[in-house]
């Protein structure tokens, strides 16, 4: 899950829809053909990386951070990301996982943003 950090980005930018489109294009440029990217709310995207464990997700996040450097220069705003890996085994629903990701993302942004975090255990099997 990726989200634009600056809470005022839409007000501060003359073309907020273009910023979101730019973020989506940046994400798409780093993903594989089998990955799915979807806009999630006003300024968030969710990337589903099938057959990718947490370590693979961290490699993806490193590649993404490199790609987001250009995005930051173009738009003047940074992006935070959270990730989890789950095989569908054990307790918890997909809704629970999204809630954990959103909470971790808010925490990352409250700590200054421009970072990648992993939610507490339970979602990284």
Steps between C-alpha positions, in 0.01 A plus 500: 500500500637840399380844605606857430646638823418869503146554624475826304635364173165542321467863613864586431501352150327669207416162344434247779350242261824508302701430818292188567527392137877555516523283813301223331725515193810491719372192680409332172849559366654283772251214512490172311226415248344264755474768771179693559488869589179665612419846626372479857334820612609851412877468523581133562584207279503131578740271315433128506810298424397139441755234589709753688606449862594775744866496395396541135272783611792675666702470177201649316487783755868579443442521125193711564687744725751557221217569252325729749804729520406641159135523608607706804698738279208544258226544759672628812343230716617167636331162532492247782438130455401204712507137405395163624513147373230248577418160352141500614573263785427569863274754657388833366315614193617708209313788662706451817815508292399827329426651841845397627663647189309828532591533869867431426492748212359773727775423751767524228365836391479630858871417532589723208400296197715409201551150638406134466356313799370153579199453729539311828523122477208297384503615139838383390480127455 
